[in-house]
């Protein structure tokens, strides 16, 4: 079965993990610090902290804003559930807005329809790695959380996605463009926020006992005693995850080049299939990450089953969250509901071979819509 999502690891990741295991220290440590430094340099981020997952990074991002209880936070309905869960768990109310049919991203006009006196922040998602048009949204004057889980290599007008708003997040889970097995990160232009994030990820403790002992240079006894700055759950990443990430950083240009090659084949080979609506390419002022390739088709469910029977797994990973009873939303979001019926992610990841891509294309072309 050809998988729809995936990452690619090899001997470099294995060697890095082996070195961590041989060091006998698998938890948070120097490899995390090294990954943070190299990741920041690669993207051009001012401040970055690694955490244990992208979902936890979202919860931390919302928490860092210190919004009044039960604040309304606007977010796209057509996205992964962690976005809404982070808002709820932080004690706020998710307010779902619609997305554009072509990019599957939010825009200022759609967001403005949802703004009320209780709106205190906006969450945007760079869907599939296609950057959101950020400047008009920033002009609204509300704090902006960027979900760049799909957009680790994306740029908007020369700026790294995830590093444009007040706080941004990344995901390094098993199928993302850069994987650490499981992991995430927080970015912000505000040094005080990243310093707080690094305290929060360790249950609100400023320094470990060893760090406190080393920092005191023999001047302080009982260094194991600590003051908790604020209550928070543990989100520490591990040296193992960071070691995988370091190897991935060394090869990300090649991984991204392969993703783009597959994307370009799809764009070329499917352009004359009259019943398929293809995703848009990046604008000339953008850089895309090519996380997933989403087509829109009639008889979507029938196509998905046809491809599955041919050994090709496809999916619709992102459902309109406003339709989920948990959130008690009364929103009517036309575009998101259309996408729920006709959109489909087809395989795109660096483990695909050109023969597999050809099989996918030919199988889609043979389907009788």
N, C-alpha and C positions, 0 to 999 in steps of 0.2 A: 504494500500500500504506500503510495506517495503521500507524504505528510504535507499539511498545508502551512505549518510554521516550523521553524527549526533554527538551530545555530550550528556552528562548525568549530570543533575543538580538535587538537592534535597533540603531537609530541611536546610542543612548547608548554601547553597547559599542564600536561602530565608531569613534566620536569619541574615546573614551578610548584605544583602541589606536593610532589615528592620531597622537594627541599623543605617545605613547611613542615611536613610530617617528620622529617629527619631532625628538624630543629626542636621537636618536642613541645612546640607552642603553637596550637591551632587557633586560639582565640584572637581577640583584638590585639593588634600589635603593629610592628614597624611596616609590615607589608600593606596594611591599611593606609598608613601615613604616606607611603610611597605611591600607592594608587591614587589617593586624593591629589597629591602634587602633580602627577603625570596626567591625570584626567583633566584637571583644571587648566594645565598648560595646553593640552591638546585642543580644548574647546575655547580657551580664552576667557575662562570664568574668573571673576574677582574673588569669590569665596565659594567653597564646596566642602561638603561633609558626606561621607559614605554612611549608609545605614543598612539594615538587614533586608529590606524589601522596598519595592516601589510603592506598595499599598501603605506601608508604615510611613514612608516619606510623605505621602499625601496627608496623612493624619497629622504628622509633625508640621507640615507646611501650614495647614489651617490653624493649628494651635499656636504657631509662632506669631500670628497676626494679632493675638489678644483682642479678639472682637467681643462686643457685648454678648451675653448669653442670648440664645435664640435669634441670632442675627440671620438674615436671609443671605444666602450665597448663590448667585446665578451660575449654572453650569449647563453644558450641552446634555440633552436627553440621550443622544446616541453616543454612548461611551461605555467604558467598563465600570462595573458596579463599585469598585474601590473609590471612585471619585465621590459618589453620593454617600457611601458609608463613612468616609473620612469626615464629611461635613456633619453627619448625624452624630457620630461618636464624639466629635468635638463640642457637641451641645448646640448645634445650629440647624437651620432649616435649608435643605436643598430646594432651589427653585429652578425648574427645568425650562430651558429655552430650546428652540428649534435649531436645526443646522441647515447649511446650504446643501442642495441636492447634488451639486457637482463635486465640491471639495469635501463634504461631510464635516466641515468646520463651522464654528460659530462666526458671526460678524457683528459689528457694532449695531446695525439696524435690528437684528434679531434680539440682541441683548437688551437694547433700550426698551423694547416692549415689555420686559419683565421687571424693570427697575421700579421699586417703591421706596417709601420713606424708611423701610426696614432693611433695604439692601445695603450691605456693608462690604461686600467683596464680590469679585468675579473669578470664576475658574474657567480657563480655556484649555482645550486639548488639541494638540497638533496632530490631527488624525492621520494615521498611516505614514506620518513623517512630512506631510505637506504643511508648511507653516501657516498659522492663523495670521490674518492681516492685523498686526498688533497695534500699530500707531493710532488708528481711530479708537480702539478700545481703551488704550492708555489715556487718551484725551478725556475720557469720561470722569477721571479723577478718583476712581475707586481702586482699592488695593487689588492687584491681579496675581492670581496663582496660576502658574504655567505647568500643565502636565505635559512633559516632553518624553513620556515613556516610549513613544514611537519615534522620537525625533533626536536621538543622540548625535546624529551627524547633520542635522538640519540647521539652516541659517536664514535669518530674515533681515534683509538690508544690511548684511555683513555681520549681524549679531547672532550669537548662538541661541537657538531656541532653548528655553529653560533658564536663560540668564538675562531675560529682557524685562520681565515683570518684577513684582516685589519679592516673590519667592518662586522657585521652580523646582520640579522634581524629575528624576530619571528612574527608569527601571532596568535592572540587569538580570531579569529572570531567564529561565532556560531557553526561551525562544526569541529574546530581543536581539537587536543588531549587535550589541556588545553584551555578552553574558558573563556572569560570575557564578552561574548555577542558580543562585537566588541572591538578590541584593537590590539596593536602590541608592539614591543620593539626593541631597538638598543643595540648591544653589541660591545665592542671593547677592545683591550688590551691597548689602548692609553688613558690615563687619560684626556689629553687635548681635545681629540675628544668627550668624553662623557660629559665633562663640556660644550663644545660648543653645543652639541646636546640638553642639558637641557635649554640652552638659546634660541636656534632656535625654540624649540617646543612652546615657549611662544611669538611668533611673533618677536623673536630676542631681547626680554627684559630680562635682567639678573635676576631681582627679582620682585616679586609682591610688591605692596605698603605695605602690612602687613609685608612681610618678611623684607623689607627695614626698616620699623619702628622698628621691633623687633631687627634687627641686630645693629641698631644705639644706642640702650639702652638709649634712651632719649637725645642723643647728637645731633640728627639731626631733624630739622623741615622740612616741605614740602617734606616728604619722598615719597609722591606720584609722584614726578617728577622723570623721568627716562631717561637714555640714551639708545637708540636702538643700539645694537651691529652690527646687519646686518638685511637686509630684509628677512623675511621668513613667511610662513603661520602658523597659529595656529594649533598645533597638540597635545594639552593637553589631557591626559586621565582623567577620572573621578574617584571619590571615589567609585561610584557605580560599575564601571567596575573592579576596583581593589579589591573590597570586594568579588565579584564573583570569581576573580582569586585566592584570598587567600583561599577560601573554596576548589577550585579545586586543589590547591597545596597540601592540606591535604589528598586528595584522589587519587592523580595522579598515585600512585603505583598500586592501585586497578584497576583504569581505564585502565592503560597500560597492566596489567595482563590479563584483559578480551579481549582487542584487540589482544594480542598475542595468546590467546586461540583460538579465531576465525581464526586467520591467520594459526595456526597450523592445525586446522581442515580442512581448505581449502587445505593446502599443502598435507595433507594425503589423503583426500577423492578424490581429483582431479588428483592425480599423475598417475592414470591408465587410465585416459580419453585421448585417443591417440591424439585427435584433439585440445587439449588445451596446450598452452605453459604457464607455471606458472612463477611468479616472483621469483627471487633468494632470498634465505635467507641471513641474515647478515653473513659476514666472521667472523672468530674467533677473529679478532682484532676490530670488530665493534659492536655497539648496534643499533638496528633498532627501529623506532617509530611506525611502522604499521599504518600509516595514511590511506592508501587506498590499496586495493588489485586489481591489474591490471592483467587481463589475456589477452592472445592473441589468437584469434580464427578465423577460416575461417567463412564466412557468419556472420560477427559480427553484422550487422544491423538486420538481421533476428533473431539472438539470443536475441538481446536487445528487440525487439518487442515481441518475445515469452515470455520472462521473465516479461515484463510489463503487458501482458495480464494475467499472472499468479499472478499478484499483487506484483511483485518485480521490483523496480526501479533501473536501472543501467544507466551509463552515460560515455561519454568521455569528461571530463572537460577541458582537455588540448589539444589544437589544435596547429599544427605547425605554429608558428607566421610568419615565412617567407613567407607563402602563403597568408597572409592578405595584401590587396592592400595598406593599410595605410602606411606600412613600406617600400614599394618600393624596396623590396629585390629581387635580381636576383639569390640568392643562390639555389642550387640544393642539397637537403639534403635527401639522400636515406632512411636512417633509420627512420627519423621523418615522412617521407611520407608513409612509410610502416605502422608505428604505427598508423597513422591517419586512416588507413583502417581496422586494425585488432585488436586494443586494446580496452579494456572495463573495467571500474571500476565496481566491484560488491560490494554489501553492506559490510561494515566493520566499526563498531562503537560500543561504549559501551552500547547502548540501545537495541542491538540485543539480542534476546533470543536464547537458543540452539535449540528450536523447529523451529525458523525462519531460523537459519543457516542450519538446516537439510533440510528444505523446499527448500532453495536456492540451496543446493548441489544436491538434488534429481531432481529438475527442470532442472538444467544444464545437468545432466546425461541423462535425458529423451529426451533432444533436439536432433533432427536428423540433424547433420551438413551436 
